[in-house]
Amino acid sequence: MFNTDCLHGGYRPENGEPRNIPIIQSTTFRYETSEDMGKLFDLEAEGYFYTRLQNPTNDMVAARICKLEGGTAAMLLSSGQAASFFSIFNIASAGDHIVSSSTIYGGTYNLFAVTMKRMGIEFTFIDPDCTEEELNDAFRPNTKALFGETIANPALAVLDIEKFARAAHSHGVPLIVDNTFATPWGCRPFEWGADIVIHSTTKYLDGHAAAVGGAIVDSGKFDWDKYADKYPGLTTPDDSYHGITYTKRFGLGGAYITKAVAQLMRDFGSTPAPMNSFLLGLGIETLPLRMERHCENARRIAEYLNSHPKIAWVRYSGLEGDKYYELARKYLPNGSCGVVSFGVAGGRAAAERFMAGLKLASIATHVADAKTCILHPASATHRQMNDAELEAAGVSADLVRLSVGLEDSEDLIADLAQALENI
Ligand code: PLP
């Protein structure tokens, strides 16, 4: 079950072996014969030869996340950005098109709208609260995937995963969901029809702001062979890998991740350090306990802010009356997450004065770790967007994002109260 898998998933030591996931801090692995090594290069035998492609520590932690999400295969990457990029580039190339929710993390938006556009992949961004008809209208014959975030950062919109999955599947493409804010403790997108899940493990999975990292998990449910013309990279021989056809050799459960490792890791090298993967594995051990406390603290703070005269509005899907309350009850029954967005009455200037007055919550470009931090996205993570793009991303200029940590909620509320008093 979930709590047990957080502790034991991906690694069961044999007699006399270390109880913790071992850190295999080695770039290379030794073999007796060239023939042995050749089999690994041909993907005919399983094993390790060079950490840029695969490493045992990384794979054990990936297997833990795979188990938590209920997938068939998973890989770790050096960052969440790398996970977002790989998840799409593994099945799309120049001339292709992707439909994405517009309320996504600013860094992902920039990756899609600027950098991947330069690579010839075009994105259409749609309001995730649109009707099914509007969503369906965004697809084109060359669309290769639909993308969204379970809980959008920082808009905190909750994705209607079933609606998105229906649209994706009716157009014969996979739904890719960034499950960073919800974590598999809060939501398992595969159970609602998503095909691929990605994470910035830098956030709650690590939980202690210790290591930047990413993960991709495959549900194994999307039938690439049914749409073979659309996904030739998976369904026809790969000349760069000795003529292997990934779906034939590794089946629907293994093709997508094997291709991403064999081709994209080989060529882009976005490999996490084994030490970082160890820290991630350690963080995951306490994920359920931490998430429960994050959610409880955040709910209390959202209620406090909601009743404060100097707060213009509060967005927290765990708060009764929130626009996303009903979707959160469906998709996030354990609780929402630890992030609360709100506007300080008086707009941008008041928000800046308020933030400067905080003593316990620190101003940081981060969310989702043990210590409370706060950010004004319009002047930080989302500063590359103009006002119209900010609006489409659900980020108003006065929006303040509070990532509620594991401190005593009374201390956090006292800190917010004194800062609000002084503006
Ligand atoms: N996805 C989401 C939802 C994020 O919040 C972030 C980072 O904040 C990323 C992806 C990118 O992850 P990383 O910073 O680990 O590259």
Residues whose N, C-alpha, C, O or C-beta is under 5 A from the ligand:
A	BS01	PLP	S79 G80 Q81 Y105 N153 D178 T180 S200 T202 V212 G213
